[in-house]
Amino acid sequence: MVFVGAGCGQKPVVPQTGSSAPPSLEGSLQEAAYVRIGPEGFSPKSIEIKKGETVTWLNEDSAAAHWPASAPHPTHTDYPEFDSKAGIKPGESWSFKFDRVGIWKYHDHVNPTLFGSVTVKE
């Protein structure tokens, strides 16, 4: 899912449950991708963005923290900067700006059976 998102350092605005419309914000915006995290993992599991765009992970799991980090587990060496460095608590989010072209696989460091990928194109 791709939505118009908040600038760096701002909390994203998330549509209400059941709404398919993107959130609307006033002012100058950049396009951003959002990945929801729940007990079953990342949704969507794979996304495609352009170089320089930001992805925000939203923890919608009511019970557990989740920690997005670059593959492979546990070293995160494919794209070391792509690592939230700690679990994202329920109801919180973390954003990362992708400045490198490639297919970046990632996992939940807390539960490495959950995984996804971000494809970054020019």
C-alpha positions in Angstrom: 0.0 0.0 0.0 1.3 3.4 -0.8 0.0 6.5 0.9 0.9 10.1 1.1 2.8 10.3 4.3 4.2 12.7 6.9 7.7 14.3 6.6 10.6 13.0 8.5 10.2 13.0 12.3 6.4 13.4 12.2 4.0 10.7 13.2 2.1 9.4 10.1 -1.6 9.8 9.8 -3.2 6.4 9.3 -6.7 5.9 7.8 -9.4 4.5 10.0 -10.0 0.8 9.8 -12.0 -0.1 6.7 -11.0 3.0 4.9 -9.1 2.6 1.6 -8.5 6.3 1.1 -5.0 7.6 1.8 -4.6 9.9 4.8 -4.6 13.5 3.9 -2.2 16.1 5.4 -1.9 19.8 4.8 1.3 21.4 3.5 4.2 20.1 1.5 4.4 16.3 1.4 6.5 13.6 0.0 5.1 10.2 -1.1 5.9 7.4 1.4 5.1 3.8 1.7 3.5 2.2 4.8 3.9 -1.3 6.1 1.6 -2.5 8.8 3.0 -5.0 11.3 0.6 -7.5 13.1 0.9 -10.8 14.8 1.0 -12.6 11.4 3.8 -10.3 10.1 4.3 -7.5 7.6 1.6 -6.2 5.3 2.3 -5.9 2.5 5.2 -8.3 2.6 6.8 -6.7 -0.5 6.8 -3.1 -1.7 8.4 -1.1 -4.4 9.6 2.5 -4.0 11.9 5.0 -5.7 15.4 5.8 -4.4 15.1 8.5 -1.7 11.6 7.6 -0.6 10.7 6.7 3.0 9.0 3.6 4.3 7.2 3.7 7.7 6.5 0.5 9.7 3.4 0.8 11.8 3.1 -1.6 14.7 -0.6 -2.6 14.8 0.0 -5.6 17.0 -1.7 -5.0 20.3 0.6 -7.3 22.3 4.1 -7.4 21.0 7.0 -5.1 19.9 8.4 -5.7 16.4 11.9 -4.9 15.1 12.4 -4.4 11.4 16.0 -5.0 10.3 17.9 -5.8 7.1 18.7 -9.4 6.3 20.4 -11.6 7.2 19.3 -12.4 10.8 20.9 -11.7 13.2 23.7 -9.6 11.7 21.7 -7.2 9.5 24.7 -6.7 7.2 23.0 -6.4 3.8 22.0 -2.8 4.6 23.2 -2.1 8.1 21.6 1.3 8.4 18.2 -0.3 7.7 17.6 -1.4 11.3 15.3 0.1 13.8 17.9 -0.8 16.5 15.1 -1.7 19.0 11.5 -3.1 19.0 8.7 -0.8 17.9 6.1 -0.9 20.6 2.4 -1.5 19.8 0.9 1.7 18.4 4.2 3.2 17.5 6.1 3.5 14.2 9.6 3.7 12.7 10.6 5.2 9.4 13.6 4.7 7.1 14.7 6.6 4.0 16.1 4.3 1.3 19.1 5.8 -0.5 20.4 2.6 -2.2 18.9 0.9 -5.2 18.3 -2.8 -4.8 16.0 -5.5 -3.3 16.4 -5.2 0.4 15.1 -8.2 2.3 14.3 -7.8 6.0 12.9 -9.6 9.0 11.5 -9.0 12.5 14.6 -9.3 14.7 12.3 -10.3 17.6 10.6 -13.0 15.5 12.8 -13.8 12.5 10.1 -16.1 10.9 8.4 -12.8 9.9 10.0 -11.2 6.8 9.5 -8.9 3.9 11.3 -7.0 1.2 11.6 -3.4 -0.2 12.5 -3.0 -3.8 14.2 0.4 -4.5 14.4 1.6 -8.0 16.0 4.7 -9.6 
